[in-house]
Amino acid sequence: MLLEKLKMEYTLNKEERRIYDKIEKTNYMLPVIKGIKSIVKEYGDNKTAWKEVFSHLYKILKGAENDVRNLLSERKLKGEIKDINQSLKSIAGNAFSNAIVYIFLTNKILGNIRSNIFITGQKSKIKNFDKIATINVDGETQKPDADLIIYTKKENNELDKCIILSLKTSLRERAGQTYKWKLLMEIATSDNSIKDKYNISYDVDDMPMVCFATVNFYNEIDNPQHRGMFKFFDKAFISKPVKKDFISPLSELVDFVNKEL
């Protein structure tokens, strides 16, 4: 594989290495990682292939389903779970998130992503994130659906710039809630009567970008209502090798974060 053949351009820090190793050792991720490496090999086993593989996560996750189901069957026999289908739905979301982090970190190792750009699903790991992720509405707070945060840091380790990335395996999963916060942020940072009416405030110097990524298991993106929803985001991605005017292939994530952060 490429990682063995090429000299690495970036060495993961302690926290990144911990996350990377944990993903590689997670049992339901084994067939997913096998699928990732298979696609990378198919596309030439090079740096470009590791960017392209983002757009094939739909195929990879679907291809791993039988192996994951077999793992869950074993767990059910041991009495560790009760419902295989319910567990499979939960794993699908986790596998999507873990696969993005795994591919992202590999791209960082290979130099496709700048060394000062980080990714995490743990908001508590980011110093000062809570401030930029809190909108006040008449004394109450609203916070975003942030499955992954891609960010840079200042010299004092506080958050500098960030992209909030909401992930959904399908658009049936509360997709409307995802753009609600983005719309609220736009209201809070512009002059309008709605902001005053509901006493909305949002005190930040540099707003985060709010993006959305989906596996689209149920082929819902051409629904007119869903197409309109994507317009609210700074960028919307799909993990299939397709490009439409309202959504981009997830392989564009690498160039997008390098440009915007």
Helices and strands as residue ranges (DSSP letters): H 2-5, H 14-25, G 27-29, H 30-42, H 47-52, G 53-56, H 57-77, H 84-109, E 118-120, G 123-125, H 129-132, E 135-137, E 140-142, E 148-153, E 159-168, H 175-188, H 193-197, E 200-201, E 209-214, H 224-230, E 235-238, E 248-249, G 250-252, H 253-260
